[in-house]
């Protein structure tokens, strides 16, 4: 994990904390949720890049 990535997780975790009106006791859960959201976003962006470069997926030959 790079420092930049860690800062993004920290920022998102803080946003999640604030969305709960600053209720204490869930820092680890907020951090894990932030990590999952950022990973999902990164995976989605990679998939979109691949799809944009290759066009629409075609079914395997012999299948419809």
N, C-alpha and C positions, 0 to 999 in steps of 0.2 A: 504494500500500500504506500503510495507516495504521500508526501506532506500535503500536496494540493488536494488529493483524493480525501485524505483525512479531514481536511478543512471543510470540504463539501459535506462529508458525513456529519461532522460536528454542527455545521450550520443547519442542515436538514433536521437533525435530532433536536436542536434548539427550537426550530419552527414547530415540530411536533409537540414539544413540551409546552410552548406558548399556546398551541391550539387546545390544550387541556387546561387552559387558564393557570398554568404554572403549578399544577398539583405535583407535590413531591412524591418520590418513591419509585419512579419508573424510568430512571435514566438509562439502565441497560436495555430495557425494552424499546425505548425511543431510539437508542443507538442502533440496535439490530433492525428495527423497522426502516430507519434511514438507509442502512447498508443494503437491505433488500430492495428498496425502491430505486436506489442509484444503480445497483447491479442490473435490475430489470430494465431500467431506462437505457443503460449502456448496451445490453443485449439486443433490445429492440432497435436501437440505432444501427448496430452492426448488421442485423438482419435486413433492415431497410436498405442499407448500402449495397449489400449483396444482391438483393432483389432488384434494385434500381440498375445495377450493372449487368445483370443477366436477364432481365425481363421476367415475365410471369413464369412460374414453375410449370413444367410440363409433367404429366403423369408418366410413370415408367412405361417403356415400350411393352406392348402386349396387354396393357390394362386400360380401362376406360374410366 
